[in-house]
Amino acid sequence: MKIAIVTCDGFNEMDSFMALTLLNRVKRPGWRAELACPSMHALSMNGVKITAQRPLMFASEADAVLFGSGVQTREHVKNDSIMSAFHLDPEYQLIGSQCSGALFLHSLGLLKDTLVCTDATTGPVLQSLGAQVVEAPFHAKGNIATAGGCLSATYLAMWVIWRSLGEEAARDAIAYAAPVGQKELYVDMATQAIAAFI
C-alpha cells in the first residue's frame, strides 16, 4: 500500500505529520506513507523545513492520497506546475483531504455530488464555489473523504487503514497513539466518526 501525503509550502504540521505517523504504525510488507512535495524541500506554516520523501507526481501512482491543509493552499491550487502533477483516479485510489486541502479536491473535480467537511475559514470559500459544506468532522462517499479540523488527521488515517486492512487494524493504529487512560474513549470516538462511511 503506497500512500502519498501531499505536503506543500505553508503546510500545517499537524495534518502531514499526524497522518504520516499514524499510517506508518501499520507494519505490513509494502505498506508505506510518505510526504510528497512539489520540490526537494517544503517549509511549514511555522517555519519547519522538511525534505521531500517523494516528488509530487508520486501521488498519481499511490494507492491512497491525502491532502493536508496550509496557509498557502489557495495559491497552490492556482499553480499549474503543482496541479498538473496530479492524475488521480477515485475509481482505484483512496483520496482524502483535511481542512483547506479540500480546495485541491475541488480543483481536481473530485467533490461533485458529495458533502464536504473542512475548516471554518475554507468553508465559505468552497460554498462560494458551489460545494456542499457540512458542519461535521468527517464525511466520505465512495473513495473520496474529507475531514475538518487539525485533529481530524486521525480520522483520515483511520479511514485509509480501515478501508485497506479492516476495523481491527484501524483501531489498533489509533489506540497506539491515543492518550493513556483514554485509549478506549478516543478510539471509540474515532470509530463512531467514520464507521457509517465504511
JORA-V355043 format. One record per pair of residues at least 6 apart in sequence whose ideal C-beta (glycine too) atoms are under 6 Angstrom apart, sorted by sequence separation. I is the first residue (numbers start at 0). J is the second residue. D is the distance in Angstrom with one decimal. If there is no record, write none. Layout:
BEGIN
I & J & D
I & J & D
END
This chain:
BEGIN
42 & 48 & 5.3
58 & 64 & 4.7
75 & 81 & 5.3
104 & 110 & 5.1
126 & 132 & 5.3
87 & 94 & 5.9
125 & 132 & 5.4
138 & 145 & 5.6
40 & 48 & 5.7
41 & 49 & 5.4
96 & 104 & 4.9
146 & 154 & 5.1
160 & 168 & 5.5
161 & 169 & 3.8
174 & 182 & 5.1
177 & 185 & 3.8
6 & 15 & 4.6
23 & 32 & 5.3
137 & 146 & 4.8
146 & 155 & 5.1
160 & 169 & 4.1
177 & 186 & 5.9
22 & 32 & 3.7
40 & 50 & 5.8
115 & 125 & 5.9
122 & 132 & 4.6
4 & 15 & 5.4
136 & 147 & 5.9
39 & 51 & 5.7
157 & 169 & 4.7
160 & 172 & 5.4
174 & 186 & 5.0
19 & 32 & 5.4
173 & 186 & 5.2
4 & 18 & 5.3
101 & 115 & 5.5
144 & 158 & 5.4
4 & 19 & 5.6
36 & 51 & 3.6
115 & 130 & 4.9
136 & 151 & 5.2
101 & 117 & 4.6
157 & 173 & 5.4
170 & 186 & 5.2
173 & 189 & 5.4
114 & 131 & 5.1
115 & 132 & 5.1
137 & 154 & 4.4
34 & 52 & 4.8
35 & 53 & 4.4
37 & 55 & 4.9
33 & 52 & 3.9
98 & 117 & 5.6
114 & 133 & 4.3
116 & 135 & 5.3
2 & 22 & 5.6
33 & 53 & 4.8
35 & 55 & 5.3
98 & 118 & 4.1
110 & 130 & 5.5
116 & 137 & 5.9
35 & 57 & 4.6
85 & 107 & 6.0
99 & 121 & 4.5
116 & 138 & 4.9
35 & 58 & 5.3
98 & 121 & 5.9
114 & 138 & 4.9
105 & 130 & 6.0
44 & 70 & 4.8
76 & 102 & 4.9
58 & 85 & 5.9
59 & 86 & 4.3
72 & 99 & 4.0
76 & 103 & 5.9
113 & 140 & 4.2
4 & 32 & 6.0
6 & 34 & 4.5
56 & 84 & 4.9
64 & 92 & 5.9
55 & 84 & 4.2
68 & 97 & 5.5
116 & 145 & 4.4
118 & 147 & 5.4
0 & 30 & 4.6
2 & 32 & 3.9
4 & 34 & 5.3
5 & 35 & 5.5
6 & 36 & 5.2
7 & 37 & 5.7
63 & 93 & 4.0
64 & 94 & 5.0
65 & 95 & 4.9
66 & 96 & 4.3
67 & 97 & 5.3
68 & 98 & 3.5
72 & 102 & 5.2
76 & 106 & 4.4
115 & 145 & 5.0
116 & 146 & 5.3
117 & 147 & 4.9
12 & 43 & 5.0
68 & 99 & 4.0
116 & 147 & 4.1
3 & 35 & 4.3
68 & 100 & 5.0
157 & 189 & 5.3
8 & 41 & 5.4
10 & 43 & 5.2
11 & 44 & 5.8
67 & 100 & 5.3
8 & 42 & 5.2
66 & 100 & 3.4
109 & 143 & 5.6
6 & 41 & 5.4
9 & 44 & 5.3
12 & 47 & 5.9
158 & 193 & 5.2
153 & 189 & 5.6
157 & 193 & 5.9
161 & 197 & 5.6
66 & 103 & 4.4
154 & 192 & 5.2
154 & 193 & 5.5
37 & 81 & 5.2
101 & 145 & 5.2
18 & 65 & 5.5
93 & 142 & 5.2
94 & 143 & 5.5
95 & 144 & 4.0
96 & 145 & 5.1
97 & 146 & 4.9
15 & 67 & 4.7
5 & 58 & 5.9
14 & 67 & 3.0
89 & 142 & 4.7
3 & 57 & 5.1
14 & 68 & 5.4
89 & 143 & 5.6
97 & 151 & 5.9
3 & 58 & 4.2
97 & 152 & 6.0
137 & 192 & 4.8
11 & 67 & 5.8
136 & 192 & 5.4
137 & 193 & 5.4
10 & 67 & 5.8
11 & 68 & 4.8
139 & 196 & 3.7
3 & 61 & 3.9
11 & 69 & 5.5
97 & 155 & 6.0
2 & 61 & 5.9
10 & 69 & 4.2
1 & 61 & 4.5
9 & 69 & 4.0
95 & 155 & 4.7
1 & 62 & 5.2
2 & 63 & 4.5
3 & 64 & 4.8
4 & 65 & 5.0
5 & 66 & 4.7
9 & 70 & 4.3
0 & 62 & 5.1
9 & 71 & 3.3
8 & 71 & 5.6
93 & 159 & 5.6
7 & 75 & 5.0
93 & 162 & 5.8
14 & 97 & 5.0
65 & 155 & 5.7
63 & 159 & 5.0
18 & 152 & 4.8
22 & 156 & 5.1
17 & 152 & 3.8
21 & 156 & 3.9
13 & 149 & 4.2
14 & 152 & 5.3
18 & 156 & 5.1
25 & 172 & 5.8
24 & 172 & 4.4
21 & 172 & 5.7
24 & 175 & 5.3
0 & 163 & 5.6
END
